Amino acid sequence: MRLNLSADEVLSTTRAVRRRLDLDRPVPRALIEECVDLATQAPTGRNRQRWHFIVVTDRARIAALAGIWRRATAVAQGAPLTRRDIERMSAHPRSTRKVMDGFVHLHDNLHRVPAIVIPAVEGRTDGTDVTEQAGTWGSILPAVWSFMLAARERGLGTVWTTGQAPLEREMAGLLGVPYRRVMLAAFVPLAYTIGTDFRPAKRIAREEVLHWDGWA
């Protein structure tokens, strides 16, 4: 299904979808492959194309991944995230309840999502300098965002999470990823959305983020 959105509509309405994922509708493999084809048209440092996309649809494996992700998010905070944690991270505290409810819903239902997409990149940034980190992350982030935009145009919802990071080695082992050479960059649930009427989000005013000819 194509939504026939303009480029501006896709860019302004691609939301982090947690609650509105259709957990019961399978996502066709061909549709995910289309999104990956578009993702790999993204720019990449020195044209090295170090990206990989690990797509998991096997129910048992998704359940195992969900278990690791839940334990990893607890490790990241020292304990499961609380509403207060989310409030401290939010630029708009009034949206705290919605964000927290969405996180809890995803946490509790992650094992039910039709597909998990784990983008990976060749080369690790552990202990590297800013130059190496910028080059590595700059070679995977545009591709993953392109994947998420392509998914939105096809009626699919995604959310970028990094909850896997504290237990990345364990997750890599489950997936057979060569941990010493390849880094799991994110953990992206994928499903059709319940409804497609997503709107631009409330954001910090342009005047607070736009700088001309310098910081001041």
Secondary structure as the mmCIF struct_conf table of DSSP 4:
data_model
#
loop_
_struct_conf.conf_type_id
_struct_conf.id
_struct_conf.beg_label_comp_id
_struct_conf.beg_label_asym_id
_struct_conf.beg_label_seq_id
_struct_conf.end_label_comp_id
_struct_conf.end_label_asym_id
_struct_conf.end_label_seq_id
HELX_RH_AL_P HELX_RH_AL_P1 ALA A 7 THR A 13
STRN STRN1 ALA A 16 ALA A 16
BEND BEND1 ARG A 18 ARG A 18
TURN_TY1_P TURN_TY1_P1 ARG A 19 ARG A 20
STRN STRN2 LEU A 21 LEU A 21
TURN_TY1_P TURN_TY1_P2 LEU A 23 ASP A 24
BEND BEND2 ARG A 25 ARG A 25
HELX_LH_PP_P HELX_LH_PP_P1 PRO A 26 PRO A 28
HELX_RH_AL_P HELX_RH_AL_P2 ARG A 29 ALA A 39
TURN_TY1_P TURN_TY1_P3 THR A 40 GLN A 41
BEND BEND3 ALA A 42 ALA A 42
HELX_RH_3T_P HELX_RH_3T_P1 GLY A 45 ASN A 47
STRN STRN3 TRP A 51 VAL A 56
HELX_RH_AL_P HELX_RH_AL_P3 ARG A 59 GLN A 77
TURN_TY1_P TURN_TY1_P4 GLY A 78 GLY A 78
BEND BEND4 ALA A 79 ALA A 79
HELX_RH_AL_P HELX_RH_AL_P4 ARG A 83 MET A 89
BEND BEND5 ALA A 91 HIS A 92
HELX_RH_3T_P HELX_RH_3T_P2 PRO A 93 SER A 95
HELX_RH_AL_P HELX_RH_AL_P5 THR A 96 ASN A 109
HELX_RH_3T_P HELX_RH_3T_P3 LEU A 110 ARG A 112
BEND BEND6 PRO A 114 PRO A 114
STRN STRN4 ALA A 115 GLU A 122
BEND BEND7 GLY A 123 GLY A 123
TURN_TY1_P TURN_TY1_P5 ASP A 126 GLY A 127
HELX_RH_AL_P HELX_RH_AL_P6 VAL A 130 TRP A 137
TURN_TY1_P TURN_TY1_P6 GLY A 138 ILE A 140
HELX_RH_AL_P HELX_RH_AL_P7 LEU A 141 GLU A 153
TURN_TY1_P TURN_TY1_P7 ARG A 154 GLY A 155
STRN STRN5 LEU A 156 THR A 158
STRN STRN6 THR A 161 THR A 161
TURN_TY1_P TURN_TY1_P8 GLY A 163 GLN A 164
HELX_RH_3T_P HELX_RH_3T_P4 ALA A 165 LEU A 167
HELX_RH_AL_P HELX_RH_AL_P8 GLU A 168 LEU A 175
TURN_TY1_P TURN_TY1_P9 GLY A 176 GLY A 176
TURN_TY1_P TURN_TY1_P10 TYR A 179 ARG A 181
STRN STRN7 VAL A 182 LEU A 184
STRN STRN8 PHE A 187 PHE A 187
STRN STRN9 VAL A 188 TYR A 192
STRN STRN10 THR A 193 THR A 193
BEND BEND8 ILE A 194 ILE A 194
HELX_LH_PP_P HELX_LH_PP_P2 PRO A 200 LYS A 202
HELX_RH_AL_P HELX_RH_AL_P9 ARG A 206 VAL A 209
BEND BEND9 TRP A 212 GLY A 214
#
